[in-house]
C-alpha cells in the first residue's frame, strides 16, 4: 500500500464527517458539515466528494496518492453494491452511493453500515486491538451493531448481519422505530432512555429531572444519575438490565472475546457499566462472563471515520477494489 492515505466518511442524518487517515490509523485532518437531509442525496454526495478533495489538497496530495475511500452510512444497505436501500433519517431510497461517489472522485469506494465501520475502527485501532473476535454496539439515537470474527466483518447472507439493535429482547414489548415490538433499540438507545425517564417522571416526585424544562435528553439523565438522583439511577439500572439481556444473547450465539460499547450513551461511564456488569454476571455462563471483556470504545466520535478508512485500506490490501 506504501504511503497512500485513505479517506473515511461518517455519514449521519445530522452531521457528516470526512477524514484523511494514514495506514497507521492516524487522523491527519477532518472536516464536518451539516448533512441537511432536505437537500437530497445528490447535493450531500457532492459535498462529501468536495470536502474529501479539499482535505487531500490541503495536505499537498494528488488524487493518485489516495488509496481509496470508505463510507459508513446508516442502513439498511447492500455492502456488496454500495446501494443505500432505505434509511429513515436520511430519507434515501435505493441510492447507489458507491457508484455516485466513485463518479465524483474517480477513486475506489467502499460503503458499509455506520455501526459496522465504528466497530471495525475500534477493532483496528481502538479498544479492540488485542482481540480477533469483537462485537460492537453503538448506543445513540438508535442501537447499531457490527461483528468482526477472526479479523473479518461478518455481513451475513444479505448484508444485514450485526443488526443487534433489532434483536427482540422483550416479547410484545415497547414499539421500536422499525415497527417491531420489543427490540433492544427500544430499551437501550439514547431516545429510549429519555422516553422511559419521561414515563417515570409522570408517576413519581422528588427528582432533579422535574426541574428541567422541555424534552429530556439522555445526557441530562446521566448528569442527574451522577448526582445520585434516584429516578435517573433507576432509568440507567433498567437500561443496563435490558442491555445485559442483549449482550448475553450475543455471548451465547457468537462467544466473542470483546463486546465494545460506543455512541453517546457510552459517555455515561460507570453509571451504565457498573449495573451492566452486575446484571450480566447474573445471567451469563460464569466462565464466559469472567473471560469476555465488555468495554467502552476508545476512539470516541472518530470511530466511524477511522473505521471507514480502515475498511477501505483492508479492501485495498486484499485486492478487492
C-alpha positions in Angstrom: 0.0 0.0 0.0 3.0 2.3 0.5 2.4 5.7 1.8 -1.1 6.1 0.3 -3.6 7.8 2.5 -7.3 6.9 2.8 -10.5 8.9 3.2 -13.0 7.9 5.8 -16.5 9.3 5.8 -19.0 9.0 8.6 -22.4 9.9 7.0 -25.0 10.9 9.6 -28.5 12.2 9.5 -27.4 15.4 11.3 -23.7 15.7 10.7 -21.3 14.2 8.2 -17.5 14.0 8.9 -14.8 13.4 6.3 -11.4 12.5 7.5 -7.9 11.9 5.9 -6.4 8.8 7.6 -3.0 7.2 7.4 -2.4 3.5 7.0 -1.5 3.6 10.8 -5.0 4.8 11.6 -3.9 8.4 12.4 -6.5 11.1 11.5 -4.4 13.7 9.7 -7.3 16.1 9.1 -11.0 16.2 9.1 -14.0 18.4 8.2 -17.6 18.2 9.3 -20.7 19.6 7.8 -24.4 19.7 8.5 -25.9 17.0 6.3 -29.1 18.9 5.8 -31.2 16.0 4.6 -33.7 18.2 2.8 -31.1 19.0 0.1 -31.5 15.4 -1.3 -28.8 12.8 -1.9 -27.1 14.4 -4.9 -26.1 17.6 -3.1 -24.9 15.7 0.0 -22.8 13.2 -2.0 -21.3 16.2 -4.0 -20.4 17.9 -0.7 -18.8 14.7 0.6 -16.6 14.5 -2.5 -15.7 18.2 -2.4 -14.7 18.0 1.3 -12.5 14.9 0.6 -10.8 16.8 -2.3 -10.2 19.9 -0.2 -8.7 17.7 2.6 -6.2 16.0 0.5 -5.3 19.2 -1.4 -4.7 21.0 1.9 -2.1 18.3 2.7 -0.4 18.8 -0.7 -1.6 15.5 -2.1 -2.6 14.4 -5.6 -5.6 12.2 -6.3 -3.3 9.3 -7.1 -1.8 9.4 -3.6 -5.3 8.4 -2.2 -5.6 4.7 -1.9 -9.4 4.6 -1.5 -12.5 6.0 0.2 -14.6 4.3 2.8 -18.1 5.4 3.9 -20.0 4.4 7.0 -23.7 5.0 6.3 -27.0 4.4 8.1 -28.7 1.3 6.6 -30.2 -1.0 5.6 -27.8 -1.1 2.7 -26.1 -3.6 0.4 -22.3 -3.6 1.2 -21.6 -5.5 -2.0 -23.2 -2.9 -4.3 -23.0 0.1 -2.1 -26.7 0.9 -2.6 -28.5 2.5 0.3 -31.8 0.5 0.3 -33.8 2.7 2.7 -32.8 4.8 5.6 -35.4 6.8 7.5 -33.0 9.5 9.0 -31.6 10.4 5.5 -34.9 9.7 3.7 -32.9 7.9 0.9 -34.3 5.0 -1.0 -32.3 2.8 -3.4 -29.5 5.4 -3.7 -26.3 4.0 -5.5 -23.9 5.8 -3.1 -20.9 3.8 -4.1 -21.3 4.4 -7.9 -22.2 8.1 -7.4 -19.2 8.8 -5.1 -16.9 6.8 -7.4 -18.0 9.0 -10.3 -17.4 12.2 -8.3 -13.9 11.2 -7.0 -12.5 8.8 -9.5 -11.3 6.7 -6.6 -12.3 3.2 -5.4 -15.1 3.5 -2.9 -16.3 1.1 -0.2 -19.7 1.5 1.6 -20.7 -0.2 4.8 -23.1 0.3 7.7 -22.1 3.1 10.0 -22.1 0.9 13.1 -20.0 -1.8 11.3 -17.5 1.0 10.4 -17.3 2.1 14.0 -16.8 -1.5 15.2 -14.1 -2.1 12.7 -12.4 1.2 13.8 -12.4 0.0 17.4 -11.1 -3.4 16.3 -8.4 -2.0 14.1 -7.2 1.0 16.2 -9.2 1.3 19.4 -10.3 -0.8 22.4 -10.5 -4.0 20.2 -6.8 -4.0 19.1 -5.7 -7.0 21.3 -8.7 -9.2 20.1 -9.6 -11.2 17.0 -13.4 -11.6 17.7 -15.2 -8.3 18.6 -18.9 -7.4 18.6 -19.7 -3.7 18.7 -22.8 -1.9 19.9 -23.4 1.8 19.1 -25.9 3.3 21.5 -27.2 6.6 20.1 -30.5 7.7 18.6 -30.9 4.0 17.8 -28.8 0.9 18.5 -26.5 -0.3 15.8 -24.1 -3.2 15.8 -21.1 -4.8 14.0 -19.4 -8.1 14.1 -15.7 -8.8 13.4 -14.9 -12.5 13.5 -11.3 -13.7 13.1 -10.4 -10.2 11.8 -13.2 -10.1 9.2 -16.5 -8.3 9.1 -19.4 -10.8 9.3 -22.1 -9.4 7.0 -24.4 -12.4 6.7 -26.3 -13.6 3.6 -27.9 -10.3 2.7 -25.6 -7.9 4.4 -27.6 -7.2 7.5 -25.6 -9.3 9.9 -24.9 -7.3 13.0 -28.2 -5.5 13.4 -28.1 -6.3 17.1 -30.4 -3.4 17.9 -33.3 -5.2 16.3 -32.9 -8.4 18.4 -36.1 -8.8 20.3 -35.4 -8.9 24.0 -39.0 -8.5 25.3 -41.8 -10.3 23.6 -44.7 -7.9 22.8 -42.6 -5.1 24.4 -42.1 -1.4 23.5 -42.7 -0.4 19.9 -39.4 0.1 18.0 -38.8 2.7 15.2 -38.5 -0.3 12.8 -42.2 -1.1 13.6 -41.5 -4.3 15.6 -42.1 -4.7 19.3 -39.5 -5.4 22.0 -36.3 -4.6 20.1 -33.1 -3.8 22.1 -33.2 -0.4 20.4 -36.5 0.4 22.1 -34.8 -0.1 25.5 -31.1 0.9 25.3 -30.9 3.8 22.8 -30.5 7.4 24.0 -34.1 8.2 22.8 -35.4 5.1 24.7 -33.6 6.3 27.9 -35.2 9.8 27.6 -38.7 8.3 26.9 -38.5 6.0 29.9 -37.4 8.8 32.2 -40.4 10.9 31.0 -42.8 8.0 31.8 -41.4 7.6 35.3 -41.4 11.3 35.9 -45.2 11.4 35.4 -45.6 8.8 38.2 -43.0 9.9 40.8 -41.9 13.0 42.6 -38.7 14.4 44.1 -36.3 14.0 41.2 -33.8 16.6 39.9 -35.3 15.9 36.5 -38.6 17.5 37.5 -36.9 20.9 37.3 -35.8 20.5 33.6 -37.9 22.4 31.1 -38.6 20.9 27.7 -37.9 17.4 26.4 -35.4 15.4 28.4 -32.1 14.1 26.9 -30.1 11.0 27.9 -27.2 13.4 28.8 -29.4 15.2 31.4 -30.5 11.9 32.9 -26.8 10.7 33.1 -25.9 14.0 34.8 -28.7 13.5 37.4 -27.6 9.9 37.9 -24.1 11.1 38.6 -25.6 13.2 41.4 -27.3 10.1 42.8 -30.8 11.1 41.7 -33.0 8.1 42.5 -35.1 8.3 39.3 -32.2 8.8 37.0 -30.3 5.9 38.6 -33.5 3.7 38.2 -33.6 4.5 34.5 -30.0 3.6 34.0 -30.3 0.4 36.0 -33.3 -0.6 33.8 -31.3 0.3 30.7 -28.3 -1.7 31.9 -30.6 -4.7 32.6 -32.0 -4.8 29.0 -28.6 -4.2 27.5 -27.3 -7.1 29.6 -30.0 -9.3 28.1 -29.0 -8.3 24.6 -25.2 -8.8 25.3 -25.9 -12.2 26.9 -27.6 -13.3 23.8 -24.6 -12.2 21.8 -22.3 -14.1 24.1 -24.3 -17.3 23.8 -24.5 -17.1 20.0 -21.1 -15.7 19.0 -18.9 -16.0 22.1 -16.7 -13.0 21.2 -13.6 -12.0 23.1 -14.8 -8.5 23.4 -18.1 -6.5 23.3 -17.3 -2.8 22.7 -19.9 -0.2 23.6 -19.8 3.1 21.6 -22.0 6.1 20.9 -23.5 8.9 23.0 -24.8 6.6 25.8 -21.2 5.2 26.3 -20.4 8.7 27.8 -22.4 7.6 30.9 -19.4 5.6 32.0 -19.8 3.8 35.3 -23.4 5.0 35.7 -24.1 2.4 32.9 -21.2 0.0 33.2 -21.5 -0.9 36.9 -25.1 -2.0 36.7 -24.5 -3.6 33.3 -21.7 -5.8 34.8 -23.9 -6.7 37.8 -26.9 -7.8 35.6 -24.7 -9.6 33.1 -22.9 -11.6 35.8 -26.3 -12.8 37.0 -27.3 -14.0 33.5 -24.3 -15.2 31.6 -22.4 -18.5 32.0 -19.9 -17.7 34.7 -16.8 -18.8 32.7 -18.0 -16.8 29.7 -18.7 -13.7 31.8 -15.3 -13.9 33.5 -13.3 -14.2 30.3 -15.3 -11.9 27.9 -14.4 -8.2 28.1 -17.1 -5.6 27.9 -15.5 -2.2 27.4 -16.3 1.2 26.2 -14.7 2.2 22.8 -11.6 4.4 22.9 -11.9 6.3 19.6 -14.9 8.5 20.6 -16.6 10.3 17.7 -13.8 9.4 15.3 -14.5 5.6 15.4 -16.7 5.8 12.3 -14.2 7.9 10.2 -11.2 5.7 11.3 -13.2 2.5 10.7 -14.5 3.6 7.3 -10.9 4.5 6.1 -9.6 1.2 7.7 -12.2 -0.8 5.7 -11.0 0.9 2.5 -7.4 0.1 3.4 -8.1 -3.5 4.2 -10.1 -3.9 1.0 -7.2 -2.5 -1.0 -4.7 -4.9 0.7 -7.0 -7.8 -0.2 -7.1 -6.5 -3.8 -10.9 -6.3 -3.7 -11.2 -2.9 -5.3 
